[in-house]
Amino acid sequence: MSDQPLLVIVEDDAAFARTLKRSFERRGYRVLTAASPDDLAVLLGTERPGYAVVDLKLGGASGLACVQTLRALDAGMKIVVLTGFASIATAVEAIKLGASYYLAKPSNTDDIEAAFARADGDPDAPLDGRQSSIKTVEWEHIHQTLVETDFNISEAARRLGMHRRTLARKLEKRPVR
């Protein structure tokens, strides 16, 4: 049996998963990857990781289901949830389901390892964080809807309850990257 810590990365973006895998392997981890909750279930049939990095959105599936599965397997596992769509609601749910930490993308290996090392919350965390503006919240909602509709402007506009041209004008002012 290897003395390397075992890490599972649950990420549907193959390029990002590959990059994280290589980076953690250089730091001495043995790394396994899964692209979906089903892949994770198969992997957990034979492996028992001590660490996990889980993307919140896995195509049409939720990474929260993976967090719940991992926590049921090992209550002491260090689980970090990564997301490009950070929100208070999903952060609370991830923590309630057993995630150790919740990080917004882009996060790197240093950020994730620091999250693994943090066992407890920080009672001295600053309470006066920057407030999100209405424009920022609106833009995040528009961007999330665009991703959900595979960047179909007409469908996104319909889901957002706005005219297609209105959405197009907003996108001209602040293009999607």
C-alpha positions as CSV (number, residue, x, y, z in Angstrom):
1,M,0.0,0.0,0.0
2,S,1.3,3.4,-0.9
3,D,1.9,6.1,1.7
4,Q,0.9,8.8,-0.9
5,P,-2.4,10.5,0.0
6,L,-5.2,9.5,-2.3
7,L,-7.2,12.3,-4.0
8,V,-10.2,12.0,-6.3
9,I,-11.1,14.9,-8.6
10,V,-14.7,14.9,-9.8
11,E,-14.7,17.4,-12.8
12,D,-16.4,17.2,-16.1
13,D,-13.9,19.6,-17.8
14,A,-11.3,17.2,-19.0
15,A,-8.6,19.8,-19.5
16,F,-9.0,21.3,-16.1
17,A,-9.2,17.9,-14.4
18,R,-5.9,16.9,-16.2
19,T,-4.2,20.1,-15.1
20,L,-5.3,19.6,-11.5
21,K,-4.3,15.9,-11.6
22,R,-0.7,16.7,-12.8
23,S,-0.3,19.5,-10.3
24,F,-1.4,17.3,-7.4
25,E,0.8,14.4,-8.6
26,R,3.8,16.7,-8.5
27,R,2.9,17.4,-4.9
28,G,3.0,13.7,-4.0
29,Y,-0.7,12.7,-4.2
30,R,-2.0,9.7,-6.0
31,V,-4.8,11.1,-8.1
32,L,-7.9,9.5,-9.6
33,T,-10.5,11.4,-11.7
34,A,-14.2,11.0,-12.4
35,A,-16.3,13.1,-14.8
36,S,-19.8,12.3,-13.3
37,P,-21.5,10.9,-10.2
38,D,-21.8,7.5,-12.0
39,D,-18.0,7.5,-12.7
40,L,-17.4,8.3,-9.1
41,A,-19.6,5.5,-7.9
42,V,-17.6,3.0,-10.0
43,L,-14.3,4.4,-8.7
44,L,-15.5,4.2,-5.1
45,G,-16.2,0.5,-5.6
46,T,-12.4,-0.2,-5.4
47,E,-10.8,3.0,-3.9
48,R,-11.0,4.9,-0.6
49,P,-9.7,8.4,-1.1
50,G,-8.9,10.7,1.8
51,Y,-9.3,13.9,-0.2
52,A,-11.7,15.0,-2.9
53,V,-12.1,18.0,-5.2
54,V,-15.7,18.2,-6.6
55,D,-17.0,20.6,-9.3
56,L,-20.4,21.9,-8.4
57,K,-21.8,21.5,-11.9
58,L,-21.1,18.3,-13.7
59,G,-22.9,18.7,-17.0
60,G,-26.5,18.0,-16.2
61,A,-25.7,16.6,-12.7
62,S,-25.0,18.2,-9.4
63,G,-21.7,17.9,-7.6
64,L,-23.6,18.1,-4.3
65,A,-24.7,14.5,-4.9
66,C,-21.0,13.5,-5.1
67,V,-20.3,15.4,-1.8
68,Q,-23.1,13.4,-0.1
69,T,-21.7,10.1,-1.5
70,L,-18.2,10.9,-0.5
71,R,-19.2,12.0,3.0
72,A,-21.2,8.8,3.5
73,L,-18.2,6.7,2.5
74,D,-15.8,8.5,4.9
75,A,-16.9,11.1,7.5
76,G,-13.3,12.3,7.9
77,M,-12.6,12.9,4.2
78,K,-11.5,16.4,3.2
79,I,-13.8,17.6,0.5
80,V,-13.4,20.9,-1.4
81,V,-16.2,22.0,-3.7
82,L,-15.2,24.2,-6.7
83,T,-17.6,26.3,-8.7
84,G,-17.7,28.9,-11.4
85,F,-21.2,30.0,-10.1
86,A,-20.5,30.8,-6.4
87,S,-23.6,31.6,-4.4
88,I,-24.5,31.6,-0.7
89,A,-27.2,29.0,-1.2
90,T,-25.0,26.4,-2.9
91,A,-22.1,27.1,-0.4
92,V,-24.5,26.4,2.5
93,E,-25.8,23.2,0.9
94,A,-22.3,22.0,0.1
95,I,-21.2,22.5,3.7
96,K,-24.4,21.0,5.1
97,L,-23.8,17.9,2.9
98,G,-20.3,17.5,4.2
99,A,-17.9,19.6,2.1
100,S,-14.9,20.9,4.1
101,Y,-14.5,24.0,2.0
102,Y,-16.1,25.8,-0.9
103,L,-14.0,27.7,-3.4
104,A,-14.9,29.8,-6.4
105,K,-13.1,29.2,-9.7
106,P,-10.5,29.9,-10.8
107,S,-8.8,28.2,-7.9
108,N,-5.4,26.6,-8.1
109,T,-3.6,23.8,-6.3
110,D,-2.3,26.1,-3.6
111,D,-5.9,27.3,-2.8
112,I,-7.2,23.7,-2.7
113,E,-4.3,22.4,-0.5
114,A,-4.8,25.4,1.9
115,A,-8.5,24.4,2.1
116,F,-7.6,20.8,2.9
117,A,-5.4,22.0,5.7
118,R,-8.1,24.1,7.3
119,A,-9.9,21.9,9.8
120,D,-12.1,24.5,11.4
121,G,-13.8,27.8,10.4
122,D,-12.1,31.1,11.1
123,P,-13.9,33.1,13.8
124,D,-11.8,36.1,12.9
125,A,-12.9,36.2,9.3
126,P,-13.7,39.7,8.2
127,L,-17.5,40.4,8.3
128,D,-17.4,43.5,6.0
129,G,-16.8,41.8,2.7
130,R,-17.5,43.6,-0.5
131,Q,-21.2,43.7,-1.4
132,S,-22.3,42.5,-4.8
133,S,-23.9,45.1,-6.9
134,I,-27.2,44.6,-8.7
135,K,-25.3,44.7,-12.0
136,T,-22.9,42.0,-10.9
137,V,-25.7,39.7,-9.6
138,E,-27.6,40.3,-12.9
139,W,-24.6,39.5,-14.9
140,E,-23.9,36.3,-13.0
141,H,-27.5,35.2,-13.5
142,I,-27.3,36.0,-17.2
143,H,-24.0,34.1,-17.6
144,Q,-25.3,31.1,-15.7
145,T,-28.4,31.0,-17.9
146,L,-26.2,31.3,-21.0
147,V,-24.1,28.3,-19.9
148,E,-27.3,26.3,-19.1
149,T,-28.6,26.9,-22.6
150,D,-25.3,26.2,-24.4
151,F,-25.0,29.9,-25.2
152,N,-28.3,29.9,-27.2
153,I,-29.2,33.6,-27.0
154,S,-32.9,33.1,-27.9
155,E,-33.4,30.4,-25.3
156,A,-31.5,32.3,-22.7
157,A,-33.6,35.4,-23.3
158,R,-36.8,33.4,-23.0
159,R,-35.6,31.9,-19.7
160,L,-34.6,35.3,-18.4
161,G,-37.9,36.8,-19.4
162,M,-36.4,39.5,-21.7
163,H,-36.4,40.3,-25.4
164,R,-33.6,38.7,-27.4
165,R,-32.4,42.1,-28.6
166,T,-32.2,43.3,-25.0
167,L,-30.0,40.4,-24.0
168,A,-27.9,40.9,-27.1
169,R,-27.3,44.6,-26.1
170,K,-26.3,43.6,-22.6
171,L,-23.9,41.1,-24.0
172,E,-22.4,43.8,-26.3
173,K,-21.7,45.9,-23.3
174,R,-20.1,43.1,-21.3
175,P,-19.0,40.2,-23.5
176,V,-18.9,36.6,-22.2
177,R,-15.3,35.3,-21.8
